[in-house]
Amino acid sequence: MNILDSLNWRYATKEFDTSKKLSEEQLDTLLKAANLTATSFGLQPGKIVLVENKELREELVQYSWGQKQVSEASHLLVLTVDTDLGDAQVDRYVKDIAEQRGVSEESLEGMSKMMKGFLSGMDDAKKKVWAEYQAHIVLGNLLAVCALEGIDSCPIAGFQPEKYDEVLDLKEDGQASVLVLPVGFRLDTDKYASLAKVRMSDSEFVIRK
């Protein structure tokens, strides 16, 4: 399938086949694709939490408004943001750039000051919103990659983040949950799989100036 066929094929999967699992190669592709997603400055102000523990996933269903995809999908990805976003993330990023591009950290001082200045100009609430924007970019990329790879997914924003943070001990990791993405393979009986995709017409969706 080409990209448009793949995007037409995908839908927010309601029923996953519990007998089918992603291969390690498929899972690795998704995780690497998430890591390669564009973020502002390339700073990556968040992470992916791969929840493999079945008991934890079953516990999370009650904090996901009963959406069983959380426990029944092959794998569960939770997209998070850094809870204490500031100089430490910039220093880490600058160090990574220096190591991976073979340049000195001193040569990146201007970039470092610019990013630190940008972050210091926001209060904690604004930083969180900015970081959440980056998580949504990661989610969009994951949805497209899933479609291209023939992997089903269901993006979930209807959940209780504070409960997820508690169950997964995310505070200890300096993270806060933002989005949830169960991934796997649809059940043939999922009625939503065969429904026509409803979108605006191209002419209505695109505003030309």
N, C-alpha and C positions, 0 to 999 in steps of 0.2 A: 504493500500500500504506500502511496505517496503521503505527504504530510497532511493534506486536506482530507484524504480518505481516513487516515488514522484519527484525526480530530473529530470527524463525523462518527467514527466507530466508538469512541470513548463516551462514557456517561458516568454520572455519579452512582456507582454500583451499590445497590441496596442489599443484595444477597451474594455472599461469597461462597465458593465451593471449598469446604473445609478439608477436603481430601487432596486438594492441589496446592503445592507450595512453589514459591519462586526458587529457582536454582541459585547457588552461591554466585554464579556469574551474573545472573539477572539482578540480584540484590546489590552486588558490587557495582554494577552499572548505574543503578539508581543513586547509590550513596556518592559515587564519584561525580555524577552529573550534578547533584546538589552542591557538592563542594566546588564545582567549576562555575556555578551560577554567578552572574554579575551582581555585585553589590556596590553601593556608593563608596568611592575611594578604593574598593577592593578590600575593605576593612573586615567584612564578615562579622557583624556584631551579634552573632548567635550560632547555634549548633543544631545538629540533628540527634535526637535521642531514639535509638533503635530499641524498642521494647520487645524482647523475645520471651520473657517470663510469662507463661500462660496464666498463672494465678493473678499476676499484676494486671494483665489485660482484662481478665474477667472482672476484677475489682473496678477497673476504670469505666466499665459500661454504665454503671449507675451514675457516674459523673459526666456522662455523654448523652444525657437525656434518653437513655435506653437504646442507643444505636449499637446494635450487636455487631456491626462491621468491625468495631474496635477489637473484639475478641475472636471473630470468625475469619477475618482476612488472614492471608498467609503471614504477613508481617505488619507491624504498626510503627509508623514514623511519627515522632512528635517534633515539631519545629519550635525552637526556643529563641529567646533573646538574652543577651547579657544583662544582668541586673545591676551591675556597677560599671557602667560604660564610661571610660575616660582615658587617661594617659597610659595606663597599663596595656590596653589593647593596641594603642598606637605604637608603643615601644615594641610590642611583640611583632606587629606587622612590619615595622621598619627593620627589625632584626632579620625577619624572614626574607624580606626583599634583598637585604645586603648579602645574606648567605646564598640565596638561590640565583641571584643575578651577578654575583661576584663583584660587588661594589662595596665601598666603605659606608658605615653608618653615618659618618660625618658628612658625606656627600648628599645624604638624604635629610639633612637637618631642616632645610627649608620646607620640605614636604611634611616633616614631623610637626613643625610649629604650626603649619596651616591646618592640619587635621586636629591638633590639640586645641587650637583656637576655635575651630568650628564646633567641637564638642563642648568646650567650656562656655560657649555662648548660649547653650540650652540648659534649662532646668531638667530635673530627672524625668518629669512627665513628658517633655518634648523629646528627650533622648529615647524614651521607650517607644513613642509613636514612630520616630525615625527608624529605629531598629525593627519595628514591626513591619514597616514598609519593605525592608530588605527581606524579611521572612516571607512576605507575600510574593516577592519576585522569585524566591527559591521554590515556593509552592507551584507557581505558574510553570516554571521550567520542569519541575518533576512531573506535572500532569502531562506536559507535551512529550517528555521522554517515555513515560509509561505508555502513552498512546502509540508511539513509534515502535516500542518493544512488544506490543501486544499484551501489556499488563494492565489489569483493571485497577481502578482507584476510586476513592470517595473522599474528597476534601471536606473536612469538618471544622467549622468554627463554633458550632453549637455545643459547647462543653464548658465545664467549670475549671478554669485554669488553676485557681488556687488549690483545688482538690488534686488535680494532676500533679502540681508541684509538690504537694504533700506526699502522695502515694509514691512518686518516683524520686523523692528526696532531691529535687532539683535545686532547692536553695543551697544545699551543700555544694553543688556544682557551679553556683553562681549564675544559674539560669532560671528563666521563667517561661512556661509554655505559652504558645501563641496560636498554633494551628496543629491539627491532627490529620494524618493521612494514612488510612488503612490501604494496603496494596495486596493484590492477589489475583484470583481468577473468578469470574462471574459464574453463578449457577445458571444452567440452561433455563430454569424455571423463573428466573427473575423477570417479571413482566416489564420492568422499566428498560430492559435491554433492547426491546424491539420497538419502543415508541419513537416516533419521528422526533428529531431534534428541532426544537422551536427557537428560532432566532429572528431578529429583525432582518429585513431584506438588506442586501449590500448597499443599495441606494439610500435606504433610510439610516443605516448605521454609519456610513461614511459622509462626513460633511466636507464638501469641496469648496475651497475659497479661490 
